[in-house]
Amino acid sequence: MIYFASDHGGHLEVKDGKFQTGGWNGIYRGGKGMAGWEGGIRVPGIVRWPGIIPSDVKIDEPTSLMDIYPTVVHLGGGALPKDRIIDGRNLMPLLTRETLHSEHEFLFHYCGTQLHAVRWHQKESGAIWKAHYMTPVFFPEGAIGCYNTKVCGCEGDHVDHHDPPLLFELLADPSESKPLDARVDPQYKSVLSRIKMAVTEHQKTISVVPQQFSFFNNLWRPWLQPCCGTFPFCWCDKEDHNVAGLMG
């Protein structure tokens, strides 16, 4: 089984002069580092398993890279841990067309530790709603990206807080350009009420853990690095270099 995917959309802020070299996200708003906008999180997935997964099938259902873990556990004959909430879902019933719908009713889109947006795949109507609680502050004004910092921040002065949240129906508005009017749209209140309930239940499952991306945890640790040359000059840039040793 081969599963080919990307971890994020194109990095809009990467340029070589006037040419954009970090990718392109088509009609989808935003890009890498923007945990709510579709351009940052909607990526293609291509799966191949001859004889098991039907070919030439397009599946328009919300899934997540978190689904890889439970899928692999299932294929390996293992069992998922029972002592924690597993956010992913086994993809095999969807890929083999045993079911036509994703098991994800809600997907929670985080930037760092901050919940930026929530997606609701409404089973009854088939509508896909997305509520944005925070969105990046773009720079310069009118741009779709954070060209001053090269990547958008997750919190503080780097984001705008939306109260009431921005709400989009993605099937009708995949580019997220026309939010529903909270004052006059008859569906706004009921949809946000259901999403709010889901967020409350989701947050009950969250446990606070040490920040893995803290400054200390990102410091260079040379004793963990394979060394092909004379320490500490450990770059391995020749084909005939053999690893001289691992320290630590």
N, C-alpha and C positions, 0 to 999 in steps of 0.2 A: 504494500500500500504506500503510495506517494502522496503527500499532502503539501502542496506548494502555496505559500501565502506570503503576506507582508505584515510587519508589525505596526505600520502607520502609513498614512497617505504621504504625498509628496511634500518635501521641505521647501516651501514657497520662498523663504528668505535667502536661499543659497543662489548666488548669482556670480557669473563671470563677466564683469563689466555690465553691459545692458542685457546680457542673455541669462535667462533663468535656467539653472542647471540642476536644481534639486527635485525635479519632477513636476507633474501637472495633475490636477485633480478634476479636470473637466468641469461639469456643471456644479460640483459639490463645493460648498463653502468651507474655507479654512484649509488647514494642512497639519503637518507634524507639530506635536506639542499642543494641539488644541483638542482637548479631550471630549468636547461636546459636539463641535461642528462635524458634519459628515465627511468633509475633506480630510479630516485628521484620523478618522476611525473606520470609515467604510473602505475596505480593501478587498481585492479579488481573492478567491480561494479556488484552487484547481486540485481535484482529487482523482487519482488513477489507481485502479486495482482490477486488472483484466479478469473477467470471469466472475467477479463478485459485485462490482459497482457498475451499473449500466453506463454505457458511453453516450456521448452527445446529449446529455441531460443538463438543463439549466435549473437550478434551485433558487428561487427568490424568497428565501426565508432567513430571518435574522439568526445568525450563529455567532460564536465567539471563539477566539484562540484558546480560551479557557476550556473549550470542549475537547481539545486534543488529549488532555490527561485522562478523563474518564473513558474516552474512546479507546485509547491504548490499553488501559487497565482491562477493559472489557475484552478486547481482542487477545490479550495475554492470558485470559482466564482468571484474572485476579478479582479482588473485591475492594471497593472503595472504603476508605477509613470511615468509621462510624462516630468518631469522637469530634468531628468538626463539620461545618457546612461546606459542601463542595458546590461551587458556583457553576461549574461546567456541566455539560450534558453529553451523554453518549450519542455520537452522530450517526452510528450505523443504521438505525431504523430510517433516518431521513435519507441517507446516501443510497440505501438499497431500495428506497421507495416503499418500504413497509408502512410508513406514515408520510403524509404530505405536508405536515406542519412541524415547525421547530418546537422543542419543549420550552424554549425561552418565552415566557409571557412578558417579563420585564428584564431589561438590561440596564445596569447602572454604570455610567461613564464617569470615571474619576480622572482628575489631574493631580498627581501626587496623592495627598490624603483628602483632597477636597472633591466632593460630589458636584460635578458641573452639570450633568444632564441625565435624564432618565428616559428610556425608550419603552413604550408600551405597545405590544403587538396585540391588538384587541381581537380576540378569537371570534366573537359574534359577527362583527362587521368586516374583519380583515384589515381594518385601518391600522396604520402604524403612526402613533403619536410620539412626539419628542418634546419634553419640557426642559428648558434651559434655566438653571438657577444662577449660573455664572457664565460669562463669556470673556475671552481675552480682550484687553484694550489694544486695539490695533494702532500702529504708528507707521507712517504719518496718517493724519486724519483722512479717511476715505479709502485707505488701503485695506487689503484682506491679508494681513500678516503683521508681524512685529519686527519691522525692518531695523529698528534701533537696537534691539537686543539679539536679533537673529533667531530667537526661539521665544515663544510666548510663555509668560509665567503662569503659575497656578493659583496664586492668592494675593492678598494685600492690594497694593495699588496697581497690580498688573491685571486685575479683572474688574469687570462691572457686575454688580449684584442686581438681579432682576426680581422685583417684588411688585406686582405679581410676575411669575415666571413667563418667559417667552414660550409659546406653544405652537408647534407646527404639525401638520398632517403630511407625512413624508411621501405617501403615494401621490398626493395631489401637488406637493411642493417639495420635490427632492433637493432643490437648491437652497431651501430654508431662507427664502427671500420675503415671504409674506406671513408673518405671525398672525394668529387669530387675535381678534380684538376682544380683550377680556371684558369690555363693557357691554358689547352687543351680541357677540357670537353665542348662540344658545348652547353649544357643546362645551364651551370653555370650562365652565364651573364644574360640570359633572366629570369631565376627563381629568382635570386637575385634582379633584377630590379623590378619584380612584388611584391616581399616581401617588398622591400624598400618603394614602394608606399603605401602598406598597413600599414606599421609602421608610415609613415607620417600622414596618415588619423587617425590612432589610437591615436597618440600623441596629436592631436588637441582636443581630447575628455577628456584629462587628466586634472584634477584640483588639484593643490597643496593643501594638507590638513595637519594639525598637525600630527607629527609622533606619532602614537599610541604606539609604542614599545620603546619610549624614556626611559632614565634612570628614570626620575621622575614618569612616568606612570607605571613603573614596581615595584615601591617601595611597600612594604607590608603595607596594610591599615587594621589594626586589627579591626577598628570599622565597617568594612564591613563583618567580619567573624562571622558565627554562633558560639556561645560559649556554650559548654557543661559542662565545668568545671569552675574553679575559674579563672577569668580574671587576667593575660593575658594567662593563661595556658588553651588554648581553644581546645585542641585536643579532638576529639569525637571518642574514640576507644572502647567504651563498648556498647553492644546492648541495655542496659537499660538506657543509657544516654538520657535525654530529653534536648531539646534546652532551656537553661535558659533565654536567651534573646538576642535580636539583638540590637546592639548599633548604633546610627547614623540615 
